[in-house]
Amino acid sequence: MNEAHEVEVVVIGAGQAGLAAAYHLRRTGFQPGRDVVVLDHSPGPGGAWQFRWPSLTFGKVHGMHALPGMELTGADPARPSAEVVREYFDRYERAFDLRVRRPVDVRAVREGAGGRLLVETSDGTWSTRAVVNATGTWDRPFWPRRPGQETFRGRQLHTAQYTGPEEFAGQRVVVVGGGASGTQHLLELAPYAATTTWVTRRPPVFREGPFDQEAGRAAVALVADRVRQGLPPRSVVSVTGLPLNDAVRQGLADGVLDRRPMFDRITPDGVEWRDGLRVPADVILWATGFRAALDHLAPLRLREPGGGIRVEGTRAVADPRIHLIGYGPSASTVGANRAGRAAVRDIRRLLTEEPVAA
């Protein structure tokens, strides 16, 4: 094995959370390339946004918060959000000289010598005193399992594979999932598909009025309580509800957002319920969310019996050298910015202490 490159901090991921952390590290004196390295496995700037479907225009995006130190201004709401955010992140990386290395796949983070961590990647190994993990969720789409799923003769795809509504013209589509992606898919598909059917595990909760600071704090507190207990974070919509905007109101009035409970099994030709109801389908679109991409941290044994990583603020309770941002209460874009600042503050305190030999 080649000798490891030594740095003080490794940031894994260059989406909103990773760039926010890199900015605050640089602002407090860490030099990119010498003291800190940012590793990103995506082909270019933009984080998960670069993979969003073209019909998700910037005007449809809920709550895209600017990165610290540079506002996002003058964006055309009719442009695809993937293009707008990719260009913005690219400008940001260059403006602050963050020197993101990509594409780099992080394979494992494990214990090294002298109290350091080893970050093993497709671009060599890095020895570091602290890791900021900002890998998000896009790489781990969640596919529920239902009886008969393997017998379905039509097409099954996840939100992560969705590229727009035109390819579903004339088809009977079942959309599974009660989050924002599910409702966006349904509203887009309705003018093209022969039929659409909306299925969710729980009845959707629509939120009237603005999502103010008090509501935001309450939602964050609920998620933070779960991660403090070592439980996996729940979906965003489970604590915020679905925004009831004009498009959603029209979808409800038109019957496009007429929700059915989760089906009991999948048949070769569609889905069916225990009471005998059957819905024929050509496509099942799983808008069922994502899980945190944390497999590379497995060698550190951070997971609790409940299945999550117990976190206080951004710090992993089991290992103070690991900070998770874009995880749990910091999964929103504004939350990621705040978490990046908090993580750097804690890391600076950690690195001023004498290293403890392993």
Phi, psi and chi 1 to 4 in degrees:
 res  aa     phi    psi   chi1   chi2   chi3   chi4
   1 MET       -  137.0  179.6 -178.8  -64.9      -
   2 ASN   -68.1  155.2  -66.6  -29.1      -      -
   3 GLU   -62.6  140.4 -173.1  176.1  -11.5      -
   4 ALA   -72.9  144.3      -      -      -      -
   5 HIS   -76.8  132.6  -49.6  -74.3      -      -
   6 GLU   -99.7  129.1  -75.9 -158.4    2.3      -
   7 VAL  -140.3  172.3  -69.2      -      -      -
   8 GLU   -85.1  -39.5  -64.1  -69.1  -85.1      -
   9 VAL  -138.7  136.0 -174.4      -      -      -
  10 VAL  -111.7  126.8  171.4      -      -      -
  11 VAL  -102.7  123.5  178.7      -      -      -
  12 ILE  -105.3  110.2  -53.7  174.3      -      -
  13 GLY   109.0  134.4      -      -      -      -
  14 ALA  -125.0   41.1      -      -      -      -
  15 GLY   -85.7 -157.9      -      -      -      -
  16 GLN   -56.0  -46.3 -177.0  102.4   14.7      -
  17 ALA   -67.8  -45.4      -      -      -      -
  18 GLY   -65.0  -41.1      -      -      -      -
  19 LEU   -68.0  -37.2  -67.4 -177.1      -      -
  20 ALA   -62.0  -43.3      -      -      -      -
  21 ALA   -64.5  -43.8      -      -      -      -
  22 ALA   -61.4  -39.4      -      -      -      -
  23 TYR   -60.8  -49.2  167.6   85.5      -      -
  24 HIS   -69.1  -32.7  -73.1  -66.2      -      -
  25 LEU   -62.9  -47.2  -76.3  164.3      -      -
  26 ARG   -63.8  -41.4 -178.9  174.2  179.5   80.4
  27 ARG   -63.9  -27.2 -169.4  164.3  176.4  -96.6
  28 THR  -100.5   14.5   54.1      -      -      -
  29 GLY   109.8   -4.4      -      -      -      -
  30 PHE   -80.2  127.0  -69.6   87.5      -      -
  31 GLN   -91.4  123.8  -70.6  -60.8  -49.4      -
  32 PRO   -58.0  136.3  -23.6   33.7      -      -
  33 GLY    88.4  -25.8      -      -      -      -
  34 ARG  -107.9  -53.6 -174.2 -167.1   70.4 -172.8
  35 ASP   -98.8  -27.6  -53.9  -44.0      -      -
  36 VAL  -139.8  143.7   58.1      -      -      -
  37 VAL  -129.4  138.9   64.3      -      -      -
  38 VAL  -109.7  121.5 -176.7      -      -      -
  39 LEU  -111.6  131.6  -52.5  175.0      -      -
  40 ASP  -137.7  131.2 -173.0   36.2      -      -
  41 HIS   -89.1   -6.5   84.7  136.2      -      -
  42 SER   -74.0  156.8  -63.6      -      -      -
  43 PRO   -70.2  -23.1   22.7  -33.0      -      -
  44 GLY  -155.6 -179.8      -      -      -      -
  45 PRO   -63.7  158.4  -19.3   32.0      -      -
  46 GLY   125.1   -7.7      -      -      -      -
  47 GLY    55.3 -148.0      -      -      -      -
  48 ALA   -68.0  -21.0      -      -      -      -
  49 TRP   -58.5  -32.8  -69.1   95.4      -      -
  50 GLN   -65.2  -15.0   65.5 -167.2  -80.2      -
  51 PHE  -100.4    0.8  -54.2  114.8      -      -
  52 ARG   -69.9  152.8  -56.5  -73.6 -176.7  174.6
  53 TRP   -68.1  147.2   52.9   98.9      -      -
  54 PRO   -60.0  -30.4  -24.9   34.4      -      -
  55 SER   -77.0   -7.9   53.8      -      -      -
  56 LEU   -82.4   87.5 -179.2   61.6      -      -
  57 THR   -76.3  164.1   57.4      -      -      -
  58 PHE   -63.2  -31.2 -170.1   67.7      -      -
  59 GLY   -67.9  -18.6      -      -      -      -
  60 LYS   -91.5   -7.0  -64.5  178.4 -176.9  177.2
  61 VAL   -76.7  134.4  169.7      -      -      -
  62 HIS   -95.6  114.2  -60.1  -61.3      -      -
  63 GLY    69.7   42.0      -      -      -      -
  64 MET   -76.0  110.4  168.2   63.8 -164.6      -
  65 HIS   -93.8  143.0 -161.9  -86.6      -      -
  66 ALA   -65.2  150.7      -      -      -      -
  67 LEU   -70.6  155.6  -74.1  159.1      -      -
  68 PRO   -65.7  134.9   22.1  -32.9      -      -
  69 GLY    89.5   -7.0      -      -      -      -
  70 MET  -155.0  115.2  179.2 -172.9  -73.5      -
  71 GLU   -75.1  152.4  -69.0  -63.1  -41.3      -
  72 LEU   -99.8  104.7  172.5   53.6      -      -
  73 THR  -123.1  154.5   58.0      -      -      -
  74 GLY    71.5   15.0      -      -      -      -
  75 ALA   -71.5  134.6      -      -      -      -
  76 ASP   -74.5  117.5 -178.5   -7.4      -      -
  77 PRO   -63.8  -16.3   20.6  -30.6      -      -
  78 ALA   -86.6  -10.7      -      -      -      -
  79 ARG   -79.0  150.2  -71.2 -172.2   69.1 -158.9
  80 PRO   -57.5  135.7  -25.0   34.2      -      -
  81 SER   -60.8  -31.5   59.8      -      -      -
  82 ALA   -59.4  -41.1      -      -      -      -
  83 GLU   -71.1  -45.0  -66.0  179.4    5.9      -
  84 VAL   -61.2  -48.8  172.2      -      -      -
  85 VAL   -73.0  -37.5  178.2      -      -      -
  86 ARG   -58.6  -45.2 -178.5  172.3   60.6 -117.8
  87 GLU   -67.2  -39.3  -67.5  171.9    4.7      -
  88 TYR   -64.1  -47.5  172.0   50.4      -      -
  89 PHE   -63.8  -37.3  -79.8   18.2      -      -
  90 ASP   -63.1  -45.9 -178.0   47.6      -      -
  91 ARG   -60.2  -40.7  -70.1 -163.9  -53.4  -86.8
  92 TYR   -64.3  -48.0 -169.1   85.8      -      -
  93 GLU   -59.3  -40.4  -69.7  178.8   18.0      -
  94 ARG   -74.3  -38.5  -71.9 -172.7  -77.1  107.2
  95 ALA   -62.0  -37.0      -      -      -      -
  96 PHE  -105.4    8.9  -64.2  105.7      -      -
  97 ASP    50.9   53.5 -168.3   27.7      -      -
  98 LEU   -81.1  -15.3  -60.7 -179.6      -      -
  99 ARG    54.2   50.7  -54.9 -173.0 -167.2 -176.4
 100 VAL   -65.9  132.3  178.4      -      -      -
 101 ARG   -96.5  124.3  -62.3  174.9   70.0  101.6
 102 ARG  -156.3  157.5   59.0  166.4   63.6   90.4
 103 PRO   -79.7  129.0   28.8  -31.7      -      -
 104 VAL  -129.5  122.1  177.5      -      -      -
 105 ASP   -93.6  123.4  -66.0  -38.3      -      -
 106 VAL   -87.7  119.6  173.8      -      -      -
 107 ARG   -94.6  -36.6  -65.7  164.4  177.6  162.9
 108 ALA  -162.0  148.0      -      -      -      -
 109 VAL  -119.0  123.3 -179.4      -      -      -
 110 ARG  -139.9  169.5   62.2 -178.9   77.6 -108.7
 111 GLU   -67.2  134.5 -167.8   66.3   52.1      -
 112 GLY  -110.7 -159.9      -      -      -      -
 113 ALA   -93.6  154.4      -      -      -      -
 114 GLY    63.9   30.6      -      -      -      -
 115 GLY    77.2    8.2      -      -      -      -
 116 ARG   -93.6  165.3  -61.0  178.6   73.9   89.4
 117 LEU  -108.6  147.2  -65.6  160.9      -      -
 118 LEU  -108.6  124.5  -68.6  178.0      -      -
 119 VAL  -107.6  107.7 -179.3      -      -      -
 120 GLU   -92.7  126.1  -61.4  172.1   -2.4      -
 121 THR  -136.9  174.6   83.1      -      -      -
 122 SER   -72.0   -7.7   59.1      -      -      -
 123 ASP  -117.3   28.9 -171.1   35.4      -      -
 124 GLY   100.5 -173.8      -      -      -      -
 125 THR  -113.8  139.5  -60.5      -      -      -
 126 TRP  -117.1  132.2  -59.3   81.4      -      -
 127 SER  -101.5  128.1  171.7      -      -      -
 128 THR  -145.3  159.4 -176.1      -      -      -
 129 ARG   -93.7  -17.0  -64.1  177.5   62.8 -168.5
 130 ALA  -153.7  151.4      -      -      -      -
 131 VAL  -127.1  130.5  166.9      -      -      -
 132 VAL  -103.2  112.4  174.4      -      -      -
 133 ASN   -95.1  117.3 -168.9   84.1      -      -
 134 ALA  -133.8   49.6      -      -      -      -
 135 THR   -88.3   -6.5   46.0      -      -      -
 136 GLY    63.1 -149.2      -      -      -      -
 137 THR  -133.5  -12.8   61.9      -      -      -
 138 TRP   -56.8  -29.7 -173.9 -100.2      -      -
 139 ASP   -81.9   -1.0  -63.1  -45.7      -      -
 140 ARG  -128.7   67.5  -75.6 -159.3   63.0 -156.2
 141 PRO   -62.0  139.8   21.8  -31.6      -      -
 142 PHE   -96.0  120.9  175.0   62.5      -      -
 143 TRP  -110.3  106.6  -66.4   73.6      -      -
 144 PRO   -64.8  157.5  -17.0   30.1      -      -
 145 ARG  -108.6  132.3  -59.7  -60.1  -56.2  169.8
 146 ARG  -129.9  147.1  -56.3  -60.2  -67.9  177.0
 147 PRO   -54.5  135.7  -25.5   34.1      -      -
 148 GLY    83.8    2.0      -      -      -      -
 149 GLN   -57.6  -37.2 -164.6  161.7  -10.1      -
 150 GLU   -74.3  -10.7   69.1  -75.3   -7.8      -
 151 THR   -89.8  -12.2   70.7      -      -      -
 152 PHE   -62.8  128.6 -175.5   60.1      -      -
 153 ARG   -90.3   -9.3  -71.0 -165.0  -71.8 -104.5
 154 GLY   -88.3 -157.0      -      -      -      -
 155 ARG  -102.9  136.9  179.2 -173.0  178.5 -165.6
 156 GLN  -118.5  133.8  -63.3 -173.4   59.4      -
 157 LEU  -146.1  161.3   74.1  158.1      -      -
 158 HIS  -106.0  160.2 -169.2  -86.1      -      -
 159 THR   -47.7  -37.6  -71.0      -      -      -
 160 ALA   -61.1  -20.2      -      -      -      -
 161 GLN  -104.5   -1.2  -59.2  162.1  -55.2      -
 162 TYR   -74.4  131.3  178.9   81.5      -      -
 163 THR  -119.1   -2.0   58.5      -      -      -
 164 GLY   141.5  166.9      -      -      -      -
 165 PRO   -82.0  -19.7   30.6  -35.2      -      -
 166 GLU   -60.2  -35.6  -65.7   83.6   -0.2      -
 167 GLU   -69.4   -9.0   62.5  179.8  -59.3      -
 168 PHE  -102.5   14.0  -57.5   97.6      -      -
 169 ALA   -56.4  129.1      -      -      -      -
 170 GLY    76.3    5.6      -      -      -      -
 171 GLN  -104.0  157.4  -63.1 -176.4  -53.1      -
 172 ARG   -95.5  116.5  -60.5  163.7  -62.8 -179.8
 173 VAL  -118.3  129.1 -176.6      -      -      -
 174 VAL  -103.1  122.0  173.4      -      -      -
 175 VAL  -104.9  123.3  176.5      -      -      -
 176 VAL  -108.5  123.6 -176.3      -      -      -
 177 GLY   135.3  136.1      -      -      -      -
 178 GLY  -104.6   18.9      -      -      -      -
 179 GLY   -95.2 -172.7      -      -      -      -
 180 ALA   -63.0  -37.3      -      -      -      -
 181 SER   -63.1  -42.2  -66.6      -      -      -
 182 GLY   -59.5  -46.1      -      -      -      -
 183 THR   -67.9  -37.9   56.6      -      -      -
 184 GLN   -62.7  -43.2  -72.6  171.3   -1.7      -
 185 HIS   -59.6  -47.4  -67.0  -26.9      -      -
 186 LEU   -60.8  -44.9  -74.8  156.2      -      -
 187 LEU   -65.4  -34.2  -65.7  173.5      -      -
 188 GLU   -74.6  -38.9  -73.7 -169.9   -1.6      -
 189 LEU   -74.3  -30.6  -71.6  165.8      -      -
 190 ALA   -51.1  -43.5      -      -      -      -
 191 PRO   -71.5  -13.5  -17.7   31.9      -      -
 192 TYR  -107.5  -44.2  -65.4   87.7      -      -
 193 ALA   -72.6  154.5      -      -      -      -
 194 ALA   -66.0  -45.5      -      -      -      -
 195 THR  -146.6  153.9   62.5      -      -      -
 196 THR  -128.9  144.2   59.3      -      -      -
 197 THR  -131.5  129.3  -57.3      -      -      -
 198 TRP  -104.5  126.8 -172.6   22.9      -      -
 199 VAL  -128.8  130.9  176.9      -      -      -
 200 THR  -139.0  155.1   71.0      -      -      -
 201 ARG   -69.0  -41.8  -77.9 -167.4  -55.8  129.4
 202 ARG  -120.5  152.5  -66.9 -176.5  -67.5  -90.4
 203 PRO   -58.8  134.3  -23.1   33.0      -      -
 204 PRO   -67.3  146.0   24.5  -32.6      -      -
 205 VAL  -112.8  115.1  176.3      -      -      -
 206 PHE   -93.6  137.3  -67.6   98.8      -      -
 207 ARG  -102.5  119.4 -174.4 -174.2   74.4 -117.3
 208 GLU   -84.1  145.1  -75.7  -86.2   14.2      -
 209 GLY    79.0  177.3      -      -      -      -
 210 PRO   -71.5  152.1   25.9  -33.6      -      -
 211 PHE   -91.9   89.4 -167.5   66.2      -      -
 212 ASP   -81.1 -179.6   57.7   20.7      -      -
 213 GLN   -62.2  -38.3  -71.5 -173.0   -9.5      -
 214 GLU   -63.8  -43.9 -177.1  178.0  -11.2      -
 215 ALA   -64.6  -39.6      -      -      -      -
 216 GLY   -62.3  -44.9      -      -      -      -
 217 ARG   -62.1  -39.9  -77.6 -167.1  -66.2  -91.2
 218 ALA   -64.8  -41.2      -      -      -      -
 219 ALA   -64.7  -44.6      -      -      -      -
 220 VAL   -61.9  -39.5  167.3      -      -      -
 221 ALA   -62.5  -38.3      -      -      -      -
 222 LEU   -64.1  -44.2  -71.1  171.4      -      -
 223 VAL   -68.5  -42.6  179.7      -      -      -
 224 ALA   -61.0  -36.3      -      -      -      -
 225 ASP   -64.1  -38.1 -175.9   58.9      -      -
 226 ARG   -65.4  -47.1  -78.7 -174.5   63.0   84.4
 227 VAL   -70.4  -27.0  -61.4      -      -      -
 228 ARG   -65.4  -27.8  -85.1 -164.2  -63.2  -92.0
 229 GLN   -87.4   -1.8  -63.3  176.7   55.1      -
 230 GLY    79.4   22.0      -      -      -      -
 231 LEU   -98.2  149.8  -61.6  172.1      -      -
 232 PRO   -63.2  141.5  -18.3   30.8      -      -
 233 PRO   -61.9  144.9  -15.6   27.2      -      -
 234 ARG   -82.9  169.7  -75.4 -169.2  177.2  139.4
 235 SER   -63.9  154.9   66.0      -      -      -
 236 VAL   -59.3  -44.4  172.9      -      -      -
 237 VAL   -66.6  -22.4   73.6      -      -      -
 238 SER   -66.8  -21.7   69.8      -      -      -
 239 VAL  -113.1  -16.7  -67.4      -      -      -
 240 THR  -106.1  -25.1   64.1      -      -      -
 241 GLY    77.2  171.3      -      -      -      -
 242 LEU   -94.5  129.2  -70.1  163.3      -      -
 243 PRO   -65.7  132.7   21.9  -31.0      -      -
 244 LEU   -95.9   84.5 -168.7   56.7      -      -
 245 ASN   -96.4 -177.1   54.9   31.8      -      -
 246 ASP   -61.9  -40.1  -70.0  -16.6      -      -
 247 ALA   -64.9  -40.6      -      -      -      -
 248 VAL   -68.2  -41.3  168.8      -      -      -
 249 ARG   -59.0  -42.1  -73.5 -169.5 -179.8   88.9
 250 GLN   -65.9  -39.3 -169.1   61.4   52.6      -
 251 GLY   -63.1  -37.7      -      -      -      -
 252 LEU   -66.7  -43.2  -70.7  166.5      -      -
 253 ALA   -65.1  -36.3      -      -      -      -
 254 ASP   -81.1   -9.5  -65.8  -17.6      -      -
 255 GLY    86.3    0.3      -      -      -      -
 256 VAL   -64.7  -34.9  172.8      -      -      -
 257 LEU  -102.3   40.3  -61.6 -179.2      -      -
 258 ASP   -87.6   99.7 -178.0   13.7      -      -
 259 ARG   -81.9  141.3  170.2  -99.4  179.3 -170.6
 260 ARG  -113.5  153.1  -65.3 -176.4 -175.9  -84.4
 261 PRO   -67.8  165.5   24.2  -33.0      -      -
 262 MET   -58.9  133.6 -169.5   64.8 -172.1      -
 263 PHE   -68.1  161.6   47.2   76.5      -      -
 264 ASP   -93.9  -25.9  -66.0  -67.6      -      -
 265 ARG  -156.5  162.2   65.2  177.0  -68.7  105.1
 266 ILE  -107.9  135.2  -60.9  173.6      -      -
 267 THR  -108.7  171.2   68.4      -      -      -
 268 PRO   -57.0  -27.1  -27.9   36.6      -      -
 269 ASP  -113.9    4.6  -58.2  -48.5      -      -
 270 GLY   164.8 -144.6      -      -      -      -
 271 VAL  -131.8  156.2  -62.2      -      -      -
 272 GLU  -146.7  156.8   66.1  178.7   29.9      -
 273 TRP  -110.2  162.2  -73.8 -102.1      -      -
 274 ARG   -62.1  -28.4 -165.6  171.7  -71.2  111.9
 275 ASP   -80.3    3.1   62.5    5.7      -      -
 276 GLY   101.4   -9.5      -      -      -      -
 277 LEU   -65.3  135.5  174.3   65.8      -      -
 278 ARG  -129.0  140.9  -63.6 -176.3  177.6 -175.2
 279 VAL  -125.6  116.5  170.4      -      -      -
 280 PRO   -70.4  148.0   24.8  -31.3      -      -
 281 ALA  -149.5  144.4      -      -      -      -
 282 ASP   -98.0  -25.6  -56.6  -60.6      -      -
 283 VAL  -139.9  138.4  177.1      -      -      -
 284 ILE  -116.2  118.0  -59.1  175.0      -      -
 285 LEU  -105.0  111.8  173.3   51.6      -      -
 286 TRP   -89.1   98.2  -62.6   93.8      -      -
 287 ALA   -97.1   59.2      -      -      -      -
 288 THR  -107.5   16.9   43.2      -      -      -
 289 GLY    82.7 -167.2      -      -      -      -
 290 PHE  -139.1  162.4  -59.8   78.9      -      -
 291 ARG  -118.1  157.6  -61.8  -66.0 -175.8  -96.0
 292 ALA   -62.1  133.7      -      -      -      -
 293 ALA   -87.4   92.8      -      -      -      -
 294 LEU  -129.8   11.6  -59.4  173.2      -      -
 295 ASP   -59.9  -31.2  -70.2   -9.8      -      -
 296 HIS   -67.2  -15.6   54.5  -73.4      -      -
 297 LEU   -89.9   -1.4  -61.0  178.7      -      -
 298 ALA   -54.9  -38.6      -      -      -      -
 299 PRO   -59.4  -20.1  -26.4   36.6      -      -
 300 LEU   -85.7   -8.2  -61.4  176.4      -      -
 301 ARG    54.0   55.1  -58.6  179.3 -178.7  -86.1
 302 LEU   -89.5  -18.4  -58.7  176.8      -      -
 303 ARG   -70.3  141.6  -73.1 -164.8 -174.3  -86.0
 304 GLU   -89.2  166.2  -60.0  -71.5  -31.0      -
 305 PRO   -55.7  -27.3  -27.6   35.3      -      -
 306 GLY   -74.0   -8.8      -      -      -      -
 307 GLY   104.3  -11.8      -      -      -      -
 308 GLY  -108.2 -178.7      -      -      -      -
 309 ILE  -104.9  124.0  -64.1  178.3      -      -
 310 ARG   -73.9  124.9 -166.3  151.6   62.3   97.1
 311 VAL  -128.0  134.4  172.5      -      -      -
 312 GLU  -112.7  115.9  -76.4  -74.9   -5.6      -
 313 GLY    66.8 -110.0      -      -      -      -
 314 THR  -116.7   -5.8   64.5      -      -      -
 315 ARG   -84.9  131.2  175.1  179.6   53.6   82.8
 316 ALA   -68.2  123.1      -      -      -      -
 317 VAL   -61.1  -35.6  172.3      -      -      -
 318 ALA   -74.5  -16.4      -      -      -      -
 319 ASP  -157.6  102.3 -167.9  -31.1      -      -
 320 PRO   -67.5   -7.3   23.9  -33.5      -      -
 321 ARG   -78.6  -14.1  -61.6  168.4  -61.4  176.8
 322 ILE  -105.3  125.6  -54.2  -66.7      -      -
 323 HIS  -119.1  132.7  -75.1 -100.2      -      -
 324 LEU  -109.9  118.6  -79.3   75.5      -      -
 325 ILE  -124.1  151.9   58.0  176.6      -      -
 326 GLY    75.3   19.2      -      -      -      -
 327 TYR  -126.9  133.2  176.0   81.2      -      -
 328 GLY    63.6 -124.2      -      -      -      -
 329 PRO   -67.7  -13.6   21.9  -32.6      -      -
 330 SER  -101.9   21.2   63.1      -      -      -
 331 ALA   -76.4  -18.4      -      -      -      -
 332 SER   -77.7  165.0   67.7      -      -      -
 333 THR   -67.3  -39.6   57.3      -      -      -
 334 VAL   -71.4  -36.6   63.7      -      -      -
 335 GLY   -62.9  -37.7      -      -      -      -
 336 ALA   -63.7  -40.3      -      -      -      -
 337 ASN   -60.8  -48.8  -73.3   -1.6      -      -
 338 ARG   -64.2  -40.4  -67.5  169.8  179.0  162.8
 339 ALA   -66.4  -35.5      -      -      -      -
 340 GLY   -60.5  -43.0      -      -      -      -
 341 ARG   -65.3  -44.0 -174.2 -171.8  -44.5  115.8
 342 ALA   -65.4  -40.7      -      -      -      -
 343 ALA   -62.5  -43.0      -      -      -      -
 344 VAL   -65.2  -38.2  169.5      -      -      -
 345 ARG   -60.1  -45.3 -173.1  169.7   56.0 -116.2
 346 ASP   -67.9  -37.9  -77.1   -6.2      -      -
 347 ILE   -65.0  -39.9  -73.3  169.5      -      -
 348 ARG   -60.9  -41.0  -73.3 -169.0   64.7   82.2
 349 ARG   -64.0  -43.5  -81.0 -161.1  -66.7  -96.0
 350 LEU   -60.4  -43.3  173.2   73.1      -      -
 351 LEU   -77.7  -12.5  -61.9 -169.8      -      -
 352 THR   -83.8  -11.4   57.7      -      -      -
 353 GLU   -82.3  158.5  -60.7  171.9   -1.2      -
 354 GLU   -70.4  131.3  -73.2  -61.4  -43.3      -
 355 PRO   -63.3  142.9   22.1  -31.4      -      -
 356 VAL  -101.3  125.8  178.2      -      -      -
 357 ALA   -65.0  141.6      -      -      -      -
 358 ALA   -72.1      -      -      -      -      -
